[in-house]
């Protein structure tokens, strides 16, 4: 038996060709564009045959009679038993012109070709999209009843099927597959489409929340999903039925209907993400008049918010069309044709994990993004304040190794000189290219010195691309011990808040001119949990946090981004005077540098530990309870000897405090 196939190189098409070639004595002719012959080697390997059984036919879907030469048409005439038309634009986001050219004009050209070669039967692979947004059950014998065809994809799939129905002169059959996903046995898929667009959201929920955490899902309309292996097996079987008559239509759909929320929940379970326990019916939004919706979408801020949300989730806006998809499909003709064949659509619950596993291993967009620090800062100018020791020095080593023009700033010239040597030594030991490191002695709490420093940065380095506001001062002292130490609050504000602002505001004009720049402001976990004994420090960092939120809003449309890092306690010279910290699970400077690196690569709004986020949520949800907890810790851990002005004295910890400290050593935040 001889076949002719369009779309043979596509996801469904190449599998159908393999199934056809498995039939005894089968020969498959398939359309291929001129110049694409070099891509056929992999197909022959996949099919396991030579060119004598899978014969390429040069042509163009958008040309008359597929652009197949008269010699090839003459050679094929009267010899083709079945023509399968699978070539089409399946991308919802494709422009209307290309969809019309391929889906409509291409189908008309295919119909002309089938007549020219006197094909025995034409099998047109349409889509359930041909029904448009029909409300209710769309039967296999329905066509003209389709409604809601405004979207180009719905319209072109409907019109292409109409061409087959009205213009085809050879016996024909139509097949309407549902939303096709990967293979139910291997999970293999060739692109992100349909439900795959929501996988990134599910993955993000898994990263943020534990699996047991209840979450809210969207109930939505009904969506029909079928694996590619079922579609191919059903199409192959039905198209070869001896009793097949012209004009038949078959819905290759899952007999089990799922709500959008059900589908998301099934894949959430497959991903070990939080289960969706509460569903919100998207249809509730239907009470908003269309005129109001249209008016809202006419507002630029509303469009920007919508576009930003969809982009962040990696979901094309056209997918919203399916959130309240109103159509269900019967498959009585398909059931009758498949009876006794053993071909059944598998239950989504049984193979969802395979789809998820394949996506995460092969299709996750994150796999194709350069998430290396070198990719983010290589060749860029990075400034780290407080870069002569601790977190700043560890971060500077990482940036220099990644090929950044690394600038460190601090007050002590001797410490800066030693830091530069250490950075160069670190880069050399890592086998990286010689570091480009510059150091500047400056007190950012000094207005004039800071202004001179910013001017030098512009003159010598053309400004900076990444600013790491790391320099800071921490004071651990109870308020009742600070009544006569108002300068504690002035000192922390002068450096942590005003100093950071002087540097940032001095460099922002240059970033605005270049339409790019990233600012990382190091804050503290204490700001999220409102830690007692840190009122001076927390207040200064909270002020910087608030300013950062305002600035990020003002510069959101100018290519400048901001990240706040709510750093947990880190073992640095700044924490050394507080001996109580010796019993605490503090981060090493290198671990803290990892958080800064993450802030520069991913550029999130905030980087924080789970403990910090939990503390912030607890303060918002149960402020009184949180106050009691924090007051208890306040009484358990007294002021340090340094805070009391007692040199060499060891802190007197209560039995409860010592037990708490030992317990915390085993906790990973």
Phi, psi and omega in degrees: 000143183243141185232157172230130186230132168258151182073026183292341180269355182281177185299313178280318187301315184291332177285324177294317179301318179298320178293320180293319181292340179288345178282140184302128176073013183283142173231132183244123171262134182224143183285134178219138181287145178303136180093351181260008184298332181294344181271000188278341184302316180295324179295317180296324176296318181293318182282335180073030179225173177258181181291350179285339180249334176240102191254116178288139177239117183290132180183185183217123184302330185270004179257158179304136182050035178065013180068016179284135183297155180297328178294318180291321178297318179297321181291329183271342187302126178078001184252344185271116180280321183221135172249128177247124181252103180245345183295127180190166172270118182256001184276118180298331184271000180294150181291156185297322183300314181292326178292321178294316183297319183272308187288318184269301182297322180297321178293320179297319178295324179294318179298318178297319180295316181301321178292319184296327181262006181052052181297150180287322182202139177254125178249107183262117178271102181267223181195157174296346177296341179296342178277351182067222179250051180295133180267115180119201182268123179260115184276166180291337179267009179259145176210301182296341182286353181304146180215167181066049184261027184294324182292137182305323181294313178300314183298313184289326177291324178291314182293324179293322177292325178297322179300316179298316183292322187264329190248346184287129183261358177247160178306140185220158173220150180242139179235129181244091176289152173281198179292115187271128177244190186291177181295134183287346180263319183252342184080358186299133177215153184257350181200165176275122183202160175055232184296340180299335180297337182266357183295325181294321177297315179298317179298320180294321177297321179296324181288329185269321189243148176289157184302330183279351186288125180291140180227166183258132179242173180254121183293305174065190180273196182263141179230139182248126185235135178225142177282152186298327181294326176292316181300314182294315182297317180293317180297315180298315183292310185296320184292345180253009178292134182296330184273008183294126180246162181289143175095005181280152178227136185229127177271110178270077187233167176278127180294341178269123179270137180239141168287157177304318179297323178297317181297314180298322180292320178298315180287330175297319177295318179296329182269359184060036176264168180304138179285142178274105184268337182234128182247136175256128182282115181296339180295342179298335179287351182293343181289344179285121181303146180301325180296324179291316178300316181296321179294320178296317182289347177281345180277126183303317180299322180294318179295321180294318179297313180299313181296320181294317179296313182295322179293319180296325180275348181073027183248123177294144184300331180296339180293339179297338178301329185268354182300319178247037182305122191263357191260138170242157187231132173272164181216044181295319178296319179295317179300318180295321182288331182267354184304128179083356182275340184080003180272117180225151176281121181292156179285134183304325179302328187278337183235003180302322181296328178291320178297315180298314183298317180293318180299313185292331180273332189233334189243347181307121182306333181296337180291338186252008179258134177288101181258022177277154177294326178298320179295332182274319189239357181304124181078356180267160179267122181240127178250127176241114174279151185064038188267009183270351181199172172059223183299316183300317180292318179298318179293320180298322177300317181294318181293318180296319178298326182281000176092016178278152169282102191263123179244125176247142181228138177197179183277315187279119181293321180297316179295322179296318180297318178293323180295319179298318178298317181295321179296314180296321179295319180298314181295319179296317180296331180278354179075019181273171178297151182308132186289142171260096186238135177229144179232146180222131177272118182203144173257105186289351175281349179265122187298312182292315180299323179292318180297318178297321181296315179298320179297318178297320179299319179291318184287319186270331187232002181068030183085194180229158177261325179233127177245123178250101178279087185257331183303134181195167179230132179242137177231123178253102181202134179296151180298322182292345175263005185242012183302325181254021181232052181297337180294340175301317181288324179292320181294317180293320179293321182299321183265307187292324183256295185294322179297314179297322180293322180299314180295312185296311182291334176289330183264342182301318180303322178293323177294319179298319180297325180270353181061030177197152179160150179225133181244125177249116179256119180279115176252207184216153173299335180298333178291327181282324183259357180054056186296129175293158183073001179239030187300317181295314182292312182299318181299319181291320179288325177296324177296318178295321178300314182296317178298319181298319179296320178294315182296319181298328177288318183291327185257010184300331182260013182241016175078011181251129183240158182228141174230132173258125177255110178274084188290133172286181180296134182235140181281097182225173176303334181290329181265349185303320182298337181270097186293339178301329183294344179298336181263002185258154179278070182281152175286153170279154179305325180295324178290322177295323178298328177301323180292324178291319177301314178301320180297327181277331181280307185271337181053050176285167177292322182216144170240122182210159176278164178297324179297317179297315179297318179299317179298320179295317179295318180296320178298323181285322185276322184219073186298322181293316179299319180295320178300319180296316180298313182291325177294323178298315178295326179298320181282332182286324184246105184285176175299147178289167178298322180297321181293329180274353182080020181258104183284132175081350181284144178267143180293140179266104181267141175287166178299322179295320181293320179294321178295319179297318181297317179296320180295320183293337179297334181264004182260132178253117183263000000 
